[in-house]
Amino acid sequence: MLKEERFEIILNELKNRKKVKFEDLAMQLNVSEDTVRRDIDALHRNGLLSKARGGAILREKDPLTFQDRQSFLTKEKDIIALKTQRFLKNGSTVFMDGGTTVLAVINAMPLDITIRIVTNNYSVVPIIEKFKNVELILLGGNYERDLAVTSGLTTCYEVSKYIADVFIMGTCAVDPVYGVSATSVNDGETKKMMVQSSKQTIALASQNKLSQTESFKVCDMSQVDALITDLDSNDADLDDFRKSNIQIV
């Protein structure tokens, strides 16, 4: 069977089932799982699907609205949240932006942690009550309901009034060559200002956001101190990021 024929079958299976596994495709195509992985990698590089642990998912399955994303890739977000805890130090000032992965990070914090969180993510409010020693500062600006964040000139100006010890950045796309990018210019500008006003930037990215780009540039990989994913730090999918000389967690 030609490679192009395998590609067509894989994409048709994704269209019908929304998610496919390496082992199932290998049996269906009568090829090895390594061949299927290479096919998935090629389709992923061309933006036709997103890689997931053990297989692939449709790119459009990654929802655009905050409300839909809350039930998407929850296991992966929990893994990232636990890995992030080492960067949250008592007495520190922390920027956190929008996104459901950031909420997972907050939920995983020790109840007695003592930090200051500066954020434009208004969904933080109902879950922060249990953290009695956390000072929460909400940034003003234009409220975007689909993303549950504030953005715009006011938000960026208020960010500039702080110097954060660390920025815990939720991401839309992270690429080893083009860096971090966002789906909207307003979100991109907020992230960019937080990067500029932080001593350390930690990018959070589930595997479906790796080696992807969106339209609005946030920063180069050289401006990121650590990349936290749901993959094992030795995973081959992270090899290209190692060239950026950043910490991979």
N, C-alpha and C positions, 0 to 999 in steps of 0.2 A: 504493500500500500504506500502510495506517495505521501510525503510529508504534508503537502497541501490538502490531501484528502483527510488525513488525520485531523488537521486544523479545523476543517469544516465539520467533522463529526463532533469534536470537542465543543465547538461553539454552539452547535445545535443541541447537544446535551445540556449545556449551560442554559440555553434559552428555555428549554422544557423543564429542567429540574432546579434551576437557580444556583445549584452547588454541585460540584463533582469531586470525586476522590480519585487519587492516583491509582489505587488498586483496582477500582471498578473500570476505569478507562483502559488500564493495561489488559484486563481480561476481554473487554469489548473489542479492542483494537488488535489483540493478539500480539502485543509487543511488551517489552520490559517496562517496569515502573520508571527506570532511569530515562528511557525514551520519552515517556509521558511527561516527566519533569522538564526535560529539555523543550518539549513542545509548549508546555505551560509557560516556561520562562520566555520563549519567543513571543507568544501571544501577549504576555504581560508587558514586555518591552514595547510592544506596538499599541498598548493601551486598550486591548480588546477584552481583557478580563483582569481581575485582581487575584493575586495568589493568597491562599489561606493555608493554615496548617493542614497538611495531608491532601491538599487539592487546590481548588479554585472556586471563586464566586464571580457573579456578574458585577461589573463596576458600578452599574446603576443601583445595585442593592444597597450601597452605602448612602443612606438617606441624607437629604440636604437640611431638613429641619431639626432643631435641637430635640423636639419632642419625640420624633421618630428614632433618632440616634440613641436615645436612652436604652433601648432594648437591642441594640446592634453590637455584636462582638463583646458582650459583657465579660466573658471569661478572660479575653485578651486584655481588656481594660483593668481588670482586677490584678493581673500579673504585673502590668506596668505600674499600677498604683503602689503595690508592695515594694517594687524595686526603687521607687522614687523616694521612699521615706528617709533613706540615708542622707538626702540632700536638704531635709527640713531640720534645721538646728534651732534649739531653744534660743530665744532672744533675737532671732533674725527677722528682717522685713522681706516679705516674699510677694512678688508679682505673680498673679495667676490670671489667665485670660479665659475666654469662653471655651465651651466644649464639655462633653460628658466624661471624657477621660480625666479632666481636672476634678470633676465632682467625685470620681472614684478615688483620686488621690486624697482628697479631703476626708472622705469616709473612712479611709484606712489609717488616718493619723491617730497617734496615741491620745487618749482623752485628756491627759494632763499636759499636752504640749503647750508651750508658751511662745507664740509667734504673732507677728502682725501680717495679715493678708490684705493686700491692696489689689482690688479686682474690678473688672467691668462685667463680671458674670453674676447676674442677679439671682440665678438659681442656687447660688451658694447660701443665700439667706436662711431658708428653712432647715438646712442640715448643719448649720454652724452652732445652733443653740446648745448642743451637747458639749461643745468645747469651751469651757468656762474661762480658760486663760488665753483665748485667741481674740485679738483685736481685729475687727473687720472694718475695712475702709472701702466703701463703694464709690466708684468713679462715676461722675455725671456724664451727660451727653445724650445723644439721640438713642432711644431704646428700639432695638431691632427684635421684634417678636419671634421671628423664625430662628434666630440664633440665641435669644435670651441674653443679649449683651447690650451695653451702650457703646457708641462709637462716634466718630466725628472729631471736629476741632477741639471741642470742650474736653472730650475724653483724653486726647493726646496731650493737651495742655496740663491737665491734672496729673497725668503720668509723669510729666517732666518735673513736677515738684518733689519727686521722691528719688532716692538712690536705694535700690533694692539690693539685698545681699544675693538673691537668686531669683531668676524668672523661670517659673514652671510653665512652659509653653505647650499648649495643645496645638497640633498641626493638622493641616489639610493635605499636605504633600511634602515629602522630603526626598531630595535627589542628591547623590554624591557630587554631581557636577554643578547643578543649578541652585543647590541649596534649598532653603525652606520657602515655600510659596503658599498663597492663600487664594480662596475662591472669590473673595470680594476685596475691593480696594480699601474700604473702611476697616475691615478686619486686619488686612495687611498693614495698614498704617499704625493701628494700635499695637500690634505685635512688634513692629519695627521700633516704635518709641520705647516699648518696654525693654527690648534688647539693648538699646542705647543707654538706658537708665539703670542697667543692672550690672553688678560685678561678675555674675555668672549666669549663663543661659543653659537651661536643660530642656531639650526638645523631646516630647513624647510622641511616639508614632507606632501604631499597630502595623502589622506586616502589610496590610492592604494599602498603606500610604507610602511605603518605601519605594524608591526609584520611580516616583511619580512627580509630575509638575502641575501646577495650576497657573493662572494667568498673572497673578500679582506677586512680585518678588518681596520677600520679607528680609532675608539675610543670606549671606554665604555660609557654607559649612564651617568656614574658618572663624565665624563669630559664635559658633555653638560649642560649648564646653563638653557636653555629654549628650548622647543619644540613647534614650531608653525605649526598648521595644518589648513585645511579648515573646520574641525569639530568644533562644539561648545565645549568649554573647559570642559563642564560637560558630554560630550558624554561617554557612557559606553565603547566604543572601546578604550578609553584612560586610562581605569582603571589600567591596568597592568603597564603603564608608571608612574603612580602616586607613585608607590613603589620606584622609583628611586630618589625621593625627588628633582625633577626638576620643574621649572615653566612651566606650560602648558598654552598656549595661543590659 
